[in-house]
Amino acid sequence: MSSSISATESIVFSRYRLMTLLLVVVVAGMSQGLLLPLLSIMLEDAGISADRNGMNSAAMYIGIFCTMFFVEKPVVRFGYKKVIVAGIALVTCASVLFPLTQSLAVWFVLRLLVGVGDSSLHYATQLWIVSASPADRRGKYISLYGMAYGIGFSVGPLGINLLPFGQAVPFVVSGLFFVLVLLLVLRLGNETPQRAADGEAAGNRFFRTYRAAWFVLIPGILYGLMEASMNSSFPLYGLRIGLDQHWISLLLLAFGVGSLILQLPLGIWSDRIGRKPVLIACGAVGSAAFLLVPAAGDSIVLLFVLFAIAGGVVGSFYSLGLAYAADILPRAILPAANVIASIHFSIGSILGPTLGGYGIRYLSVHSIFLFLGAAFLAFALLGFAFRPRKPAEDSGFATGG
């Protein structure tokens, strides 16, 4: 009888833990989705030039990128929960300070701190979910993580509508959401990732990760490349081919909606038939969709369909790559794999706008989609050459979810 009660409590706790972590991701996504356009609008209204505005925005990405070089040690030493709590506290405190000053230098520092906090809590939540998920549900759970972030990021910009009530209101509301999820996180027990072998250097763990899982680390770069290119370079492409700003925003929305719709089904299919065939198929279909965009011209209907397809199949790349890494890597080096994936995503995010802008200016207006199509096709072909080793050991969230 006591054994049955204990098992039931474990299942309930597991579900509570998963739902809490997903709520953290939703709120973090809302915060990021709100801050990016909100701060840009406030600087624009203050008469700040576009180039200085953009340079100030880069601070958040600098914080995200730099965090990946040191976040692993705090997670291993203090546990997932404490790093998530610290990340929430840092983002909340920095966010509510924005309306208190108009200094660009102070805003740069605050954005840097938001990037550090946001990156820390994302790293801890995604690693906790991936590490603790049973293999037969790992794709489903990490896809829920991707959906949670996508929903939050999509809802976040609606907070701009709170500006008429006062400049501080959107920031305060965002802070209140963080306080609510913080109360839920504080009820969780703490866990730590499996430690690497004593004396094993970080460089050695990164080398082992690349050697064993080079293919599953590529999606991080491709996802960052695709996301940043679409958000920064596609509006330029759309204007060059004569699309109205209204249609440009709706096409980007179609891309995001496609990703949300297929995120969970792709995760479940990857649990059933394997990550590798799903990733290869998604890469091939995504490549075809991107390569067909120039042929669609300015046809809104065709572009809408192609964007929905492309967003649907490649929008899960980052989360599926993490799930695949957890399948084939020993638990001791899984934190290193998550660090590498996050660094790859940052690199892709930085390269995307640069390559897109250069290609449009010096090569062809269609170069952004030709490049993305070629990149995803190359990934799909590389998949046939990848031979994963024996899957890593399994453990994790209790069943019943």
Secondary structure, 3 states (H helix, E strand, C coil): CHHHHHHHHHHHHHHHHHHHHHHHHHHHHHHHHHHHHHHHHHHHHCCCCHHHHHHHHHHHHHHHHHHCCCCHHHHHHHCHHHHHHHHHHHHHHHHHHHHHCCCHHHHHHHHHHHHHHHHHHHHHHHHHHHHHCCCCCHHHHHHHHHHHHHHHHHHHHHHHHHHHHCCCHHHHHHHHHHHHHHHHHCCCCCCCCCCCCCCCCHHHHHHHHHHHHHHHHHHHHHHHHHHHHHHHCHHHHHHHCCCCHHHHHHHHHHHHHHHHHHHHHHHHHHHHHCHHHHHHHHHHHHHHHHHHHHHHCCCHHHHHHHHHHHHHHHCCHHHHHHHHHHHHCCHHHHHHHHHHHHHHHHHHHHHHHHHHHHHHHHCCCCHHHHHHHHHHHHHHHHHCCCCCCCCCCCCCCCCCC
